[in-house]
């Protein structure tokens, strides 16, 4: 007498349903690589200040009530026609204070050379006197995107200082008595964690590698190779020794995800999986650089920022490994594991191919 209950078949149907659901949730182009970032460079020379902010063009369009579908480029004339609304928004959300006295803003300008992805807001300020303590209150985009971050540099008499602000800590203070280095370091670490966990293409690449990775020593080799590779190209890109177009980098990242998933389907190359992680990790490092490319740091700050961001990326990567590898290890020997691995790889391949077409042809 046969039972109508099929535990393995039920688990497989559940696994496939979750895989397809995940693919549908992450398959859109906007979800593939969001970092929620703007960047800024504030220079205070005597009592005069200039603040250049590089922001997402689509985020600014939403703030200024400019119609956008988040895909099609927005003509610069649309932004030029909303300068009054931009001034009102800046009055409410951004202030520069010298010794706790607000510095009046003297001009607002927009620069369009980075469209369609980004737009530069050029602000000028005039303080009553050269500041001994400078404070910037930054509230831009938090109402639109609670995960927004702004990262940048300030030059104000006593040299250069890095900053990272978010919704929970949105004041930037430049003061000889204000020890902010460790705060900036911690926030930059978190920025690295967020970048790899929110960047779904990086997540799927690591997951695809693990699906065919095998035993623990193979996983250690994969993680080590990926770490060395992306750290190398991140540093090379930072110092200007490697410079590839962002569209090409994003296309290659999608191709790397697709290739590893396809190799899983063929069941080949598992022994040398660490070499794939090493080779494609070089490409992913250039993608990580895009999250920090708005910064312009002196050598001392560069080392600190690269170290902090890489630490964050590794923590994010280890989080993925800590979730996926124990599940694979527990399922070792189960008759359905091979089918689940193939189903997962097939779903990842489908998502990666969609990204590949979008980035290479449509975007």
C-alpha positions as CSV (number, residue, x, y, z in Angstrom):
1,X,0.0,0.0,0.0
2,X,1.5,3.3,-1.0
3,X,1.2,6.5,1.0
4,X,-0.1,9.6,-0.7
5,X,2.3,11.7,1.3
6,X,5.6,12.4,-0.4
7,X,7.9,14.3,2.0
8,X,10.7,14.8,-0.5
9,X,8.4,15.9,-3.2
10,X,6.7,18.3,-0.9
11,X,10.0,19.8,0.2
12,X,11.0,20.2,-3.4
13,X,7.8,21.9,-4.4
14,X,8.2,24.3,-1.4
15,X,11.8,24.9,-2.3
16,X,10.9,25.6,-6.0
17,X,8.1,27.9,-5.0
18,X,10.4,30.0,-2.7
19,X,13.1,30.1,-5.4
20,X,10.6,31.4,-8.0
21,X,9.2,33.9,-5.5
22,X,12.6,35.2,-4.7
23,X,13.5,35.5,-8.4
24,X,10.3,37.5,-9.0
25,X,11.1,39.8,-6.1
26,X,14.7,40.5,-7.0
27,X,14.3,40.3,-10.8
28,X,13.7,44.1,-11.4
29,X,16.6,46.2,-12.5
30,X,16.2,48.8,-9.7
31,X,16.6,46.1,-7.1
32,X,19.8,44.7,-8.5
33,X,22.2,47.3,-7.3
34,X,20.9,50.0,-5.0
35,X,23.2,51.8,-2.6
36,X,21.0,54.7,-1.5
37,X,24.0,57.1,-1.8
38,X,24.8,60.7,-2.5
39,X,28.2,62.3,-2.2
40,X,29.4,65.7,-1.3
41,X,32.4,68.0,-1.1
42,X,32.3,71.1,1.1
43,X,35.0,73.6,1.0
44,X,35.1,76.6,3.4
45,X,37.7,79.2,2.5
46,X,37.7,82.0,5.1
47,X,34.1,83.0,5.4
48,X,33.0,81.7,2.0
49,X,31.8,78.1,1.4
50,X,31.0,76.0,-1.6
51,X,29.1,72.7,-1.3
52,X,28.9,70.3,-4.3
53,X,26.4,67.5,-3.9
54,X,26.1,64.6,-6.4
55,X,22.7,63.0,-6.1
56,X,20.5,60.5,-7.9
57,X,18.7,62.3,-10.7
58,X,15.6,60.2,-10.2
59,X,15.5,60.8,-6.5
60,X,15.8,64.6,-7.1
61,X,13.0,64.3,-9.7
62,X,10.7,62.7,-7.1
63,X,11.5,65.4,-4.6
64,X,10.7,68.1,-7.2
65,X,7.5,66.5,-8.4
66,X,9.0,65.8,-11.9
67,X,7.2,62.8,-13.5
68,X,9.5,59.8,-13.8
69,X,9.2,56.1,-14.3
70,X,12.6,55.5,-12.7
71,X,13.8,54.1,-16.1
72,X,13.6,56.7,-18.8
73,X,16.2,59.6,-18.7
74,X,14.8,62.9,-17.4
75,X,15.6,66.0,-19.6
76,X,17.6,68.6,-17.9
77,X,15.0,71.3,-18.8
78,X,12.7,69.6,-16.3
79,X,15.1,70.3,-13.5
80,X,15.9,73.8,-14.6
81,X,12.2,74.7,-14.4
82,X,12.0,73.6,-10.7
83,X,14.8,75.7,-9.2
84,X,12.4,77.6,-7.0
85,X,11.1,74.3,-5.5
86,X,14.6,73.1,-5.1
87,X,15.5,76.2,-3.1
88,X,12.6,75.7,-0.8
89,X,13.6,72.1,-0.2
90,X,17.2,73.1,0.5
91,X,16.0,75.8,2.9
92,X,14.1,73.2,4.9
93,X,16.5,70.2,4.7
94,X,20.1,71.5,4.6
95,X,22.0,74.2,6.6
96,X,25.6,75.2,7.1
97,X,26.4,76.8,10.4
98,X,29.6,78.6,11.5
99,X,30.0,78.6,15.3
100,X,26.2,77.8,15.5
101,X,25.3,80.9,13.3
102,X,23.6,79.9,10.0
103,X,25.6,80.9,6.9
104,X,23.2,82.4,4.3
105,X,23.1,80.6,1.0
106,X,24.0,82.9,-1.9
107,X,23.4,80.7,-4.9
108,X,22.0,77.4,-6.1
109,X,23.1,75.9,-9.4
110,X,22.6,72.6,-11.2
111,X,25.2,70.8,-13.4
112,X,24.0,68.1,-15.8
113,X,27.1,66.4,-17.1
114,X,26.3,63.2,-15.2
115,X,22.8,62.8,-16.4
116,X,20.9,60.5,-16.8
117,X,22.1,58.8,-13.6
118,X,23.2,61.7,-11.4
119,X,22.9,65.5,-11.1
120,X,25.2,67.9,-9.3
121,X,23.8,70.6,-7.0
122,X,26.3,73.5,-6.6
123,X,25.7,75.6,-3.5
124,X,27.5,78.7,-2.3
125,X,27.4,80.1,1.2
126,X,28.7,83.3,2.9
127,X,29.3,83.1,6.7
128,X,29.6,86.2,9.0
129,X,33.2,85.2,9.9
130,X,35.6,82.3,9.3
131,X,34.4,79.5,11.5
132,X,36.3,77.8,14.3
133,X,33.6,75.2,14.5
134,X,31.5,74.1,11.5
135,X,28.3,72.2,11.5
136,X,26.2,70.9,8.6
137,X,22.7,69.7,9.2
138,X,21.8,67.2,6.4
139,X,18.2,66.0,6.0
140,X,18.0,65.5,2.2
141,X,16.1,62.5,0.9
142,X,15.4,60.8,4.2
143,X,11.7,61.3,3.8
144,X,11.9,59.7,0.4
145,X,14.3,56.9,1.3
146,X,14.9,56.1,5.0
147,X,18.0,54.1,3.9
148,X,19.7,57.1,2.3
149,X,23.4,57.8,3.1
150,X,25.6,60.8,2.2
151,X,29.3,60.3,2.2
152,X,31.9,63.0,1.4
153,X,34.7,65.3,2.5
154,X,35.0,68.7,4.2
155,X,37.9,71.2,3.8
156,X,37.6,73.9,6.5
157,X,40.9,75.4,7.5
158,X,42.2,72.6,9.6
159,X,42.6,70.1,6.7
160,X,40.2,67.5,5.2
161,X,37.7,65.4,7.1
162,X,35.6,62.5,5.9
163,X,31.9,62.2,6.8
164,X,29.1,59.7,6.5
165,X,25.6,60.7,7.5
166,X,22.4,58.8,7.7
167,X,18.9,59.2,9.1
168,X,20.0,58.4,12.7
169,X,23.1,60.7,12.7
170,X,22.6,63.5,10.2
171,X,24.8,66.3,11.7
172,X,28.4,66.8,10.4
173,X,30.7,68.6,12.8
174,X,34.2,69.8,12.1
175,X,35.8,70.8,15.4
176,X,39.3,70.2,16.8
177,X,37.6,68.9,20.0
178,X,35.1,66.7,18.1
179,X,36.6,63.2,17.8
180,X,34.7,61.8,14.8
181,X,37.2,59.5,13.2
182,X,35.9,56.3,14.8
183,X,32.3,57.3,14.1
184,X,33.1,57.8,10.4
185,X,35.0,54.5,10.4
186,X,32.1,52.6,11.9
187,X,29.6,54.1,9.5
188,X,31.8,53.3,6.5
189,X,32.0,49.7,7.7
190,X,28.2,49.6,7.8
191,X,28.1,51.1,4.3
192,X,30.2,48.1,3.1
193,X,27.8,45.7,4.8
194,X,24.8,47.4,3.3
195,X,26.3,47.6,-0.1
196,X,26.8,43.8,-0.5
197,X,23.6,42.8,1.2
198,X,21.4,45.3,-0.7
199,X,23.3,44.7,-4.0
200,X,21.4,41.6,-4.9
201,X,23.7,40.8,-7.8
202,X,26.6,40.4,-5.4
203,X,24.5,38.3,-3.1
204,X,23.4,35.9,-5.9
205,X,27.0,35.6,-7.1
206,X,28.2,34.4,-3.6
207,X,25.1,32.1,-3.3
208,X,25.8,30.6,-6.8
209,X,29.4,30.0,-5.8
210,X,28.3,28.3,-2.6
211,X,25.8,26.1,-4.3
212,X,28.6,24.3,-6.1
213,X,31.3,24.9,-3.5
214,X,31.3,21.6,-1.6
215,X,33.1,21.1,1.7
216,X,34.2,23.7,4.2
217,X,37.7,24.0,2.9
218,X,36.3,24.8,-0.5
219,X,34.1,27.5,0.9
220,X,37.1,29.0,2.8
221,X,39.1,29.0,-0.5
222,X,36.2,30.7,-2.3
223,X,35.7,33.4,0.3
224,X,39.5,34.1,0.5
225,X,39.9,34.3,-3.3
226,X,36.9,36.6,-3.7
227,X,38.1,38.9,-0.8
228,X,41.6,39.2,-2.3
229,X,40.3,39.9,-5.8
230,X,37.7,42.6,-5.0
231,X,40.1,44.3,-2.5
232,X,42.7,44.5,-5.2
233,X,40.6,46.1,-7.9
234,X,38.8,48.4,-5.4
235,X,42.2,49.8,-4.4
236,X,43.4,50.0,-8.0
237,X,40.3,51.8,-9.1
238,X,40.4,54.2,-6.2
239,X,44.0,55.3,-7.1
240,X,43.0,55.7,-10.7
241,X,45.1,52.7,-12.0
242,X,41.9,51.0,-13.4
243,X,39.1,52.9,-15.0
244,X,36.3,51.0,-16.8
245,X,32.8,52.5,-17.7
246,X,30.2,51.7,-15.0
247,X,27.9,50.2,-17.6
248,X,30.6,47.7,-18.7
249,X,31.3,46.8,-15.0
250,X,27.6,46.2,-14.2
251,X,27.2,44.1,-17.4
252,X,30.2,42.0,-16.4
253,X,28.9,41.5,-12.9
254,X,25.6,40.2,-14.4
255,X,27.6,37.9,-16.7
256,X,29.6,36.6,-13.8
257,X,26.4,35.6,-11.9
258,X,25.0,33.9,-15.1
259,X,28.3,32.0,-15.8
260,X,28.6,30.6,-12.3
261,X,24.9,29.5,-12.2
262,X,25.3,27.9,-15.7
263,X,28.4,26.0,-14.5
264,X,26.3,24.7,-11.6
265,X,23.8,23.3,-14.0
266,X,26.5,21.6,-16.0
267,X,28.0,20.2,-12.8
268,X,31.6,21.2,-13.8
269,X,34.4,23.2,-12.4
270,X,33.6,22.6,-8.7
271,X,37.2,21.7,-7.9
272,X,38.4,25.0,-9.2
273,X,35.5,27.2,-7.9
274,X,38.0,29.4,-6.1
275,X,39.5,30.4,-9.4
276,X,36.1,31.7,-10.5
277,X,35.8,33.6,-7.3
278,X,39.2,35.1,-7.9
279,X,38.6,36.1,-11.5
280,X,35.1,37.4,-11.2
281,X,36.0,39.0,-7.8
282,X,38.2,41.4,-9.8
283,X,35.1,42.7,-11.6
284,X,33.0,42.9,-8.4
285,X,35.7,45.0,-6.8
286,X,35.1,47.6,-9.6
287,X,31.4,47.5,-8.7
288,X,32.2,48.1,-5.1
289,X,34.3,51.1,-6.1
290,X,31.2,52.7,-7.6
291,X,29.7,53.0,-4.1
292,X,32.7,55.2,-2.9
293,X,33.7,57.0,-6.1
294,X,32.2,60.3,-5.0
295,X,34.8,60.7,-2.3
296,X,38.1,62.6,-2.9
297,X,40.4,61.8,0.0
298,X,43.9,62.5,0.9
299,X,46.2,59.4,1.3
300,X,45.7,58.9,5.0
301,X,42.0,59.0,4.8
302,X,42.0,56.8,1.7
303,X,43.6,54.0,3.6
304,X,41.2,54.2,6.5
305,X,38.2,54.4,4.2
306,X,39.2,51.5,2.0
307,X,39.9,49.4,5.1
308,X,36.6,50.2,6.7
309,X,34.6,49.6,3.5
310,X,36.3,46.3,2.8
311,X,35.7,45.2,6.4
312,X,32.0,45.9,5.8
313,X,31.9,44.0,2.5
314,X,33.6,41.0,4.2
315,X,31.1,41.1,7.1
316,X,28.2,41.2,4.6
317,X,29.8,38.3,2.6
318,X,30.3,36.2,5.8
319,X,26.7,36.9,6.7
320,X,25.6,35.3,3.4
321,X,28.0,32.3,4.0
322,X,26.7,31.9,7.6
323,X,23.2,31.6,6.3
324,X,23.6,29.5,3.2
325,X,26.5,27.1,4.0
326,X,25.0,25.6,7.2
327,X,21.7,24.9,5.3
328,X,23.7,23.1,2.5
329,X,25.7,21.2,5.1
330,X,22.6,20.0,6.9
331,X,21.1,18.9,3.6
332,X,24.2,16.9,2.6
333,X,23.1,13.3,1.6
334,X,19.5,14.2,1.1
335,X,18.1,12.8,-2.2
336,X,16.5,16.2,-3.1
337,X,19.6,18.3,-2.5
338,X,20.9,18.0,-6.1
339,X,17.5,18.8,-7.6
340,X,17.2,21.9,-5.3
341,X,20.7,23.0,-6.2
342,X,19.8,22.8,-9.9
343,X,16.5,24.6,-9.4
344,X,18.2,27.3,-7.5
345,X,21.0,27.7,-10.1
346,X,18.4,27.8,-12.8
347,X,16.5,30.6,-11.1
348,X,19.7,32.6,-10.5
349,X,20.7,32.1,-14.2
350,X,17.3,33.4,-15.3
351,X,17.6,36.5,-13.1
352,X,21.2,37.1,-14.2
353,X,20.3,36.9,-17.9
354,X,17.6,39.5,-17.4
355,X,20.1,41.8,-15.8
356,X,22.6,41.1,-18.6
357,X,20.2,42.1,-21.3
358,X,19.0,45.2,-19.3
359,X,22.6,46.4,-18.7
360,X,24.1,45.6,-22.0
361,X,21.3,46.6,-24.3
362,X,18.4,48.4,-22.7
363,X,20.0,50.8,-20.2
